[in-house]
Amino acid sequence: MSHYGLIGRIRALPGKRGDLAAILADGIGGMPGCLSYVVAEDLVDPNVLIITEVWTDSAAHKASLQLDSVKAAIAKGRPLIAGFDSQTETRVLGGIGLPPS
């Protein structure tokens, strides 16, 4: 069995990337099944964040979207988002700090 992964690029409104990053990083605590959640700044585009997630499975990710903390982060962050550049689903085979699949 392997883990479920997501890699997404979110485009913030000009000048709002830091605010959006703070909201996303703050709203991630206590997500059952989340093995890794990384919020990173694109080094080339000053408006883009890259979110890398690893979950025990896709059901855990889907369930996280129903958590009050996640819903609140989405609602708070939505006005700062200009768009979504891409989202890629992955099958995570391994990595440092991840439990065996």
C-alpha positions as CSV (number, residue, x, y, z in Angstrom):
1,M,0.0,0.0,0.0
2,S,1.3,3.5,-0.8
3,H,0.4,6.9,0.5
4,Y,-1.6,9.6,-1.3
5,G,0.1,12.9,-2.3
6,L,-0.9,16.2,-3.7
7,I,1.2,19.0,-5.1
8,G,-0.5,22.2,-5.8
9,R,0.4,25.7,-7.1
10,I,-1.7,28.5,-5.7
11,R,-1.5,32.0,-7.2
12,A,-2.1,34.7,-4.5
13,L,-3.2,38.2,-5.3
14,P,-0.2,40.5,-5.8
15,G,1.4,41.3,-2.5
16,K,-0.8,38.8,-0.5
17,R,1.4,35.6,-0.8
18,G,2.8,36.0,2.8
19,D,-0.7,36.5,4.2
20,L,-2.1,33.5,2.4
21,A,0.9,31.3,3.4
22,A,0.3,32.2,7.1
23,I,-3.4,31.3,6.8
24,L,-2.6,28.0,5.2
25,A,0.2,27.1,7.6
26,D,-2.0,28.0,10.6
27,G,-5.0,26.0,9.5
28,I,-3.3,22.6,9.2
29,G,-3.1,21.3,12.8
30,G,-4.8,18.1,13.9
31,M,-5.6,16.7,10.5
32,P,-5.9,12.9,11.0
33,G,-4.1,10.9,8.3
34,C,-1.8,13.8,7.3
35,L,1.8,12.7,7.3
36,S,3.3,15.9,5.8
37,Y,1.9,19.3,4.8
38,V,4.5,21.8,3.5
39,V,3.7,25.4,2.4
40,A,6.5,26.9,0.3
41,E,7.2,30.0,-1.7
42,D,8.1,29.7,-5.4
43,L,11.5,31.3,-5.8
44,V,10.7,32.7,-9.3
45,D,7.2,33.9,-9.0
46,P,6.5,36.3,-6.1
47,N,2.8,35.5,-6.0
48,V,2.9,31.6,-6.1
49,L,2.8,29.2,-3.2
50,I,3.5,25.5,-3.6
51,I,1.7,23.1,-1.3
52,T,3.0,19.6,-0.9
53,E,0.9,17.1,1.0
54,V,1.3,13.4,2.0
55,W,-1.7,11.5,3.4
56,T,-2.2,8.0,4.5
57,D,-4.8,7.7,1.7
58,S,-7.1,9.8,-0.4
59,A,-10.0,9.3,2.0
60,A,-8.0,11.0,4.8
61,H,-7.5,14.0,2.6
62,K,-11.1,14.2,1.6
63,A,-12.2,13.9,5.3
64,S,-9.8,16.8,6.2
65,L,-11.9,19.1,4.0
66,Q,-14.8,18.7,6.5
67,L,-12.7,19.8,9.6
68,D,-13.8,23.1,11.0
69,S,-10.2,24.4,11.1
70,V,-9.7,23.6,7.4
71,K,-13.0,25.1,6.4
72,A,-12.1,28.3,8.4
73,A,-8.7,28.5,6.7
74,I,-10.3,28.0,3.3
75,A,-12.8,30.7,4.0
76,K,-10.2,33.1,5.3
77,G,-7.7,32.5,2.5
78,R,-10.1,32.4,-0.5
79,P,-10.3,36.2,-0.9
80,L,-6.4,36.3,-1.2
81,I,-6.3,33.7,-4.0
82,A,-6.1,34.8,-7.6
83,G,-6.2,31.3,-9.0
84,F,-4.9,27.7,-8.9
85,D,-2.1,27.1,-11.4
86,S,-2.1,23.3,-11.1
87,Q,-2.8,20.3,-8.8
88,T,-1.1,16.9,-9.2
89,E,-2.2,13.8,-7.4
90,T,0.6,11.3,-6.7
91,R,1.3,7.9,-5.2
92,V,4.0,8.4,-2.6
93,L,6.4,5.6,-2.5
94,G,8.7,6.8,0.3
95,G,10.6,9.6,1.7
96,I,12.5,10.9,4.8
97,G,10.3,10.9,7.9
98,L,7.4,9.0,6.3
99,P,6.3,5.8,7.8
100,P,6.5,2.7,5.5
101,S,3.7,2.4,3.0
